[in-house]
Amino acid sequence: MASTAPTLRSLARTLGLSRTTVSDALRGSPRVDPGTAARVKQAAKEAGYRRNPLAGALMSELRRSRGTAFRGVLAAVDFNEPDRPGYAARFHRELVLGAEARATELGFKVEKFAVGHAGVFVQRLDSILQSRGIHGVILLPAWDEPDLSNLDWSRFAGIYTDYIIERPALHSVCSDHYRSLLAALQRLAVLGYHRPGLLLQKRQDERLQYRWGAAFRAFQESHPAIRPLPPLIVETFTREEFARWFRRYKPDVVLAHHTEAIDWMESCGADLPVTHGFVSLNVLMKTRPCAGLDLQPRALGARATELLIAQLHRNETGIPDWPSTTTIPARWVDGPTLRTKAPAK
């Protein structure tokens, strides 16, 4: 017969200590003598005991609230980055709203924190989260490569709401940019657009591991009816550089993040949607009505929350051995910058 899994009570009995002392030692409470704490942790390790932080948070909350409904707490951690584009704030707000709504449905709430620059340092965040019994961390997208390796991840479960994170390597939830652009290009082909042009800021493609550019090139190579045009990928956008590219290659539809490209197209003689079309790669960034892709930040926040809470319920804290990535395709949004059907032949 398999042996019974170790519990706080059985550990306390074996060590000749009170259950409270054993619990405090495993939580890292300063009230326990360091020598005793080390002995408790060693015994727990040898016995195969693993503390469940969610259960501990539940008991603490019930004691404080005298039996009212328990609501676990998740941390939504943002990065203060001076060079991050202003439009990212809208995406982050939507993402957090999705996380908050799903957390409420699952008996949790979300509290927001910021690290770096105007926010707290990572080491300070670690102590704040531990003191408040928060063990689930949602990391919002970072413009630069994020680094939260100084958190004591043995106490936390985490998920990143963007592409690859290496410091530390965590599970991720993100938009499926590659699949979404392929679907958009296919839709444009059905509408009779055969000379699509892609306008990208270099940093926007780099941070997504070149998924926008890769999808664009793969579609052109796989569809003989599509006239392949080189994408315009630049450090910063200028009207002059766009005009030179537009007049030279003559795209019949432009896909870009920034809707100011519509003005540039019109200054080059385009009449949208009669002669040309435009598609926004992120409709949260649009400054005028247009067709485009909704990258669904609320759905991303909700899915990240579900996966994080599932980790907590399974008592899976720490850095995963095999980080996984969950992707969500964008939703197509119709708009006045595209024709509604292919022209008659």
C-alpha positions as CSV (number, residue, x, y, z in Angstrom):
1,M,0.0,0.0,0.0
2,A,1.3,3.5,-0.9
3,S,2.4,5.6,2.1
4,T,0.2,8.5,3.1
5,A,1.4,11.9,1.8
6,P,3.1,14.0,4.5
7,T,1.1,16.7,6.1
8,L,1.9,19.6,8.5
9,R,0.5,17.5,11.3
10,S,2.6,14.5,10.5
11,L,5.8,16.6,10.2
12,A,5.1,18.3,13.5
13,R,4.6,14.9,15.2
14,T,7.8,13.6,13.8
15,L,9.9,16.6,14.8
16,G,8.2,17.1,18.2
17,L,7.1,20.6,17.3
18,S,3.8,22.3,17.2
19,R,1.9,22.5,13.9
20,T,2.1,26.3,14.0
21,T,5.9,26.3,14.4
22,V,6.3,23.9,11.4
23,S,3.9,26.1,9.3
24,D,5.8,29.3,10.2
25,A,9.1,27.7,9.5
26,L,8.0,26.6,6.0
27,R,6.6,30.1,5.3
28,G,9.9,31.7,6.3
29,S,8.5,33.5,9.3
30,P,11.2,35.3,11.3
31,R,9.5,34.2,14.5
32,V,11.1,30.7,14.2
33,D,14.7,30.1,15.3
34,P,16.9,29.8,12.1
35,G,18.2,26.4,13.3
36,T,14.7,25.1,13.9
37,A,13.6,26.4,10.5
38,A,16.5,24.7,8.7
39,R,15.6,21.4,10.5
40,V,12.0,21.7,9.5
41,K,12.8,22.5,5.9
42,Q,15.2,19.5,5.7
43,A,12.7,17.2,7.2
44,A,10.0,18.4,4.8
45,K,12.3,17.9,1.8
46,E,13.2,14.4,2.9
47,A,9.5,13.5,3.5
48,G,8.5,14.9,0.1
49,Y,6.2,17.5,1.6
50,R,5.3,20.5,-0.5
51,R,3.5,23.5,0.9
52,N,0.4,24.7,-0.9
53,P,0.5,28.6,-0.9
54,L,-3.1,28.8,-2.0
55,A,-4.3,26.8,0.9
56,G,-2.3,28.9,3.3
57,A,-3.7,32.1,1.8
58,L,-7.2,30.7,2.1
59,M,-6.8,30.0,5.8
60,S,-5.3,33.4,6.5
61,E,-8.1,35.1,4.6
62,L,-10.8,33.1,6.4
63,R,-9.3,34.0,9.8
64,R,-9.2,37.7,8.9
65,S,-12.7,37.8,7.3
66,R,-14.3,35.5,9.9
67,G,-15.7,33.1,7.4
68,T,-16.9,35.3,4.6
69,A,-16.2,34.4,1.0
70,F,-12.5,33.9,0.1
71,R,-11.0,35.8,-2.7
72,G,-7.4,35.0,-3.7
73,V,-5.2,37.8,-4.9
74,L,-3.2,37.9,-8.1
75,A,-0.6,40.5,-9.0
76,A,-0.6,42.2,-12.4
77,V,3.0,43.5,-12.8
78,D,3.7,46.2,-15.3
79,F,7.1,47.6,-16.3
80,N,7.9,51.3,-16.2
81,E,9.7,51.8,-19.5
82,P,10.4,55.4,-20.6
83,D,10.9,54.4,-24.3
84,R,7.7,52.3,-24.5
85,P,5.2,53.7,-27.1
86,G,2.2,55.5,-25.6
87,Y,-0.3,53.3,-27.4
88,A,0.9,50.3,-25.3
89,A,-0.9,51.7,-22.3
90,R,-4.3,51.1,-23.9
91,F,-3.4,47.6,-24.7
92,H,-2.3,47.0,-21.1
93,R,-5.5,48.5,-19.7
94,E,-7.6,46.2,-21.8
95,L,-5.5,43.2,-20.8
96,V,-5.9,44.0,-17.1
97,L,-9.7,44.5,-17.5
98,G,-9.9,41.0,-19.0
99,A,-7.8,39.6,-16.2
100,E,-9.9,41.3,-13.5
101,A,-13.2,40.1,-15.0
102,R,-12.1,36.4,-15.2
103,A,-10.4,36.5,-11.8
104,T,-13.7,37.7,-10.3
105,E,-15.6,34.8,-11.9
106,L,-13.0,32.4,-10.4
107,G,-13.0,33.8,-6.9
108,F,-9.9,36.0,-7.1
109,K,-9.1,39.6,-7.5
110,V,-6.2,41.4,-9.3
111,E,-4.0,44.0,-7.8
112,K,-1.6,46.1,-10.0
113,F,2.1,46.7,-9.3
114,A,4.8,48.4,-11.3
115,V,8.5,47.7,-11.3
116,G,11.5,49.7,-12.5
117,H,12.1,53.4,-12.9
118,A,9.0,55.0,-11.3
119,G,7.9,51.7,-9.8
120,V,9.3,49.6,-7.0
121,F,12.5,47.5,-7.6
122,V,12.1,43.8,-8.1
123,Q,13.6,42.9,-4.7
124,R,11.0,45.2,-3.0
125,L,8.2,43.7,-5.1
126,D,9.3,40.2,-3.8
127,S,8.9,41.2,-0.2
128,I,5.6,43.0,-0.8
129,L,4.0,40.0,-2.6
130,Q,5.2,37.6,0.1
131,S,4.0,39.8,3.0
132,R,0.6,40.0,1.4
133,G,0.3,36.3,0.6
134,I,0.2,36.8,-3.2
135,H,1.5,33.8,-5.0
136,G,0.2,34.3,-8.6
137,V,2.0,36.8,-10.9
138,I,0.7,38.1,-14.3
139,L,3.5,39.9,-16.1
140,L,2.2,42.5,-18.6
141,P,4.1,42.9,-22.0
142,A,7.4,44.6,-21.9
143,W,8.9,46.7,-24.7
144,D,12.4,45.7,-23.7
145,E,13.4,42.2,-22.6
146,P,11.9,41.8,-19.0
147,D,14.0,40.6,-16.1
148,L,12.3,39.4,-12.9
149,S,14.9,36.7,-12.1
150,N,15.4,38.3,-8.7
151,L,11.9,37.2,-7.5
152,D,12.0,34.1,-5.3
153,W,10.1,32.0,-7.9
154,S,9.9,29.0,-5.5
155,R,7.1,31.0,-3.9
156,F,5.3,32.1,-7.0
157,A,3.5,30.9,-10.1
158,G,3.8,33.3,-13.1
159,I,2.6,33.8,-16.6
160,Y,3.8,36.4,-19.2
161,T,1.3,38.0,-21.5
162,D,3.6,38.3,-24.5
163,Y,6.2,36.3,-26.5
164,I,9.3,34.6,-25.1
165,I,10.5,35.5,-21.7
166,E,13.9,34.2,-20.6
167,R,14.6,35.8,-17.2
168,P,13.0,33.6,-16.0
169,A,11.5,31.3,-18.6
170,L,7.8,31.2,-17.8
171,H,4.6,30.1,-19.5
172,S,3.2,32.7,-21.9
173,V,-0.1,33.8,-23.4
174,C,0.1,36.0,-26.4
175,S,-1.6,37.0,-29.7
176,D,-1.1,34.7,-32.6
177,H,0.4,37.4,-34.9
178,Y,1.6,35.0,-37.6
179,R,-1.7,33.2,-38.0
180,S,-3.7,36.4,-37.8
181,L,-1.7,38.1,-40.5
182,L,-2.0,35.1,-42.8
183,A,-5.8,35.2,-42.3
184,A,-5.9,38.9,-43.0
185,L,-3.9,38.5,-46.2
186,Q,-6.2,35.7,-47.4
187,R,-9.2,37.9,-46.8
188,L,-7.7,40.7,-48.8
189,A,-6.9,38.3,-51.7
190,V,-10.6,37.3,-51.8
191,L,-11.5,41.0,-52.0
192,G,-9.2,41.3,-55.0
193,Y,-6.2,42.9,-53.5
194,H,-3.1,41.3,-55.1
195,R,-0.3,43.8,-54.3
196,P,-0.3,44.0,-50.5
197,G,2.3,46.2,-48.8
198,L,3.5,45.9,-45.2
199,L,4.7,48.9,-43.2
200,L,6.4,48.1,-39.9
201,Q,8.6,49.7,-37.3
202,K,11.7,47.5,-37.0
203,R,11.3,47.2,-33.2
204,Q,7.7,46.0,-33.5
205,D,8.8,43.1,-35.6
206,E,12.0,42.2,-33.6
207,R,10.2,41.9,-30.3
208,L,7.7,39.4,-31.8
209,Q,10.6,37.3,-33.2
210,Y,9.8,38.6,-36.7
211,R,6.4,37.0,-36.9
212,W,4.7,39.9,-38.8
213,G,7.4,39.9,-41.5
214,A,7.7,36.1,-41.7
215,A,3.9,35.7,-42.2
216,F,3.9,38.4,-44.9
217,R,6.8,36.8,-46.9
218,A,5.4,33.3,-46.5
219,F,2.0,34.3,-47.9
220,Q,3.6,36.0,-50.9
221,E,5.7,33.0,-51.7
222,S,2.8,30.6,-51.3
223,H,0.2,32.4,-53.5
224,P,1.2,32.8,-57.2
225,A,-1.6,35.4,-57.8
226,I,0.0,37.7,-55.2
227,R,2.6,40.1,-56.6
228,P,5.5,40.0,-54.1
229,L,6.5,43.5,-52.8
230,P,9.3,44.2,-50.3
231,P,7.9,45.3,-46.9
232,L,8.9,48.8,-45.6
233,I,10.6,48.1,-42.3
234,V,12.2,51.2,-40.7
235,E,13.5,52.4,-37.4
236,T,11.1,55.4,-37.5
237,F,8.4,56.5,-39.9
238,T,8.6,59.5,-42.2
239,R,6.2,60.7,-44.8
240,E,9.0,61.1,-47.4
241,E,10.3,57.5,-47.0
242,F,6.8,56.1,-47.2
243,A,6.0,58.1,-50.3
244,R,9.1,56.9,-52.1
245,W,8.3,53.2,-51.3
246,F,4.6,53.6,-52.2
247,R,5.2,55.3,-55.5
248,R,7.9,52.8,-56.5
249,Y,6.1,49.5,-55.6
250,K,2.5,50.6,-56.0
251,P,0.8,48.4,-53.4
252,D,-3.0,48.3,-53.7
253,V,-3.5,47.8,-50.0
254,V,-1.3,48.7,-47.0
255,L,-1.1,46.9,-43.7
256,A,0.4,49.0,-40.9
257,H,0.1,49.8,-37.2
258,H,-0.2,53.6,-37.6
259,T,-3.3,55.0,-39.3
260,E,-1.3,58.1,-40.3
261,A,-0.3,56.0,-43.2
262,I,-3.8,56.6,-44.6
263,D,-3.0,60.3,-44.9
264,W,0.3,59.5,-46.6
265,M,-1.4,57.2,-49.1
266,E,-4.0,59.9,-49.9
267,S,-1.2,62.5,-50.4
268,C,0.2,60.1,-53.0
269,G,-3.1,60.0,-54.9
270,A,-4.8,57.0,-53.3
271,D,-8.6,57.1,-53.0
272,L,-9.7,54.8,-50.2
273,P,-11.5,52.4,-50.6
274,V,-12.0,53.0,-54.3
275,T,-8.5,52.6,-55.6
276,H,-6.6,51.4,-52.5
277,G,-7.2,49.8,-49.1
278,F,-5.7,50.0,-45.6
279,V,-5.7,47.5,-42.7
280,S,-4.6,48.3,-39.2
281,L,-2.4,45.7,-37.5
282,N,-3.8,46.7,-34.1
283,V,-7.1,48.6,-34.1
284,L,-6.4,49.9,-30.5
285,M,-3.8,52.2,-32.2
286,K,-6.2,53.6,-34.9
287,T,-6.8,57.4,-34.9
288,R,-9.6,57.2,-37.5
289,P,-12.1,54.5,-38.6
290,C,-10.5,51.7,-40.6
291,A,-10.5,47.9,-41.1
292,G,-8.0,46.0,-39.0
293,L,-7.1,43.3,-36.5
294,D,-8.3,43.3,-32.9
295,L,-5.5,41.5,-31.0
296,Q,-8.1,40.7,-28.3
297,P,-6.2,41.9,-25.2
298,R,-9.1,41.2,-22.9
299,A,-9.2,37.6,-24.1
300,L,-5.5,37.4,-23.5
301,G,-5.9,38.7,-19.9
302,A,-8.7,36.3,-19.2
303,R,-6.8,33.3,-20.6
304,A,-3.6,34.2,-18.7
305,T,-5.7,34.4,-15.5
306,E,-7.3,31.0,-16.0
307,L,-3.9,29.4,-16.6
308,L,-2.3,31.1,-13.6
309,I,-5.1,30.1,-11.2
310,A,-4.9,26.5,-12.5
311,Q,-1.2,26.5,-11.6
312,L,-2.1,27.7,-8.1
313,H,-4.8,25.0,-7.7
314,R,-2.2,22.4,-8.7
315,N,0.3,23.9,-6.3
316,E,2.7,24.5,-9.2
317,T,5.0,27.3,-8.1
318,G,8.5,27.9,-9.5
319,I,10.0,28.2,-12.9
320,P,8.5,25.5,-15.2
321,D,10.8,22.8,-16.6
322,W,9.1,23.2,-20.0
323,P,7.6,26.7,-20.6
324,S,4.7,26.7,-22.9
325,T,3.1,29.3,-25.1
326,T,-0.7,29.7,-25.6
327,T,-1.7,31.9,-28.5
328,I,-5.0,33.5,-29.4
329,P,-5.8,34.6,-33.0
330,A,-6.8,38.2,-33.7
331,R,-10.4,39.1,-34.5
332,W,-11.1,40.8,-37.9
333,V,-12.8,44.2,-37.7
334,D,-14.5,45.6,-40.9
335,G,-14.0,49.2,-41.7
336,P,-14.4,51.9,-44.4
337,T,-10.9,51.6,-45.7
338,L,-11.6,48.4,-47.7
339,R,-14.0,47.6,-50.4
340,T,-16.7,45.1,-49.5
341,K,-16.3,42.8,-52.5
342,A,-13.8,42.0,-55.3
343,P,-14.1,44.2,-58.4
344,A,-15.8,42.7,-61.5
345,K,-13.5,41.2,-64.0
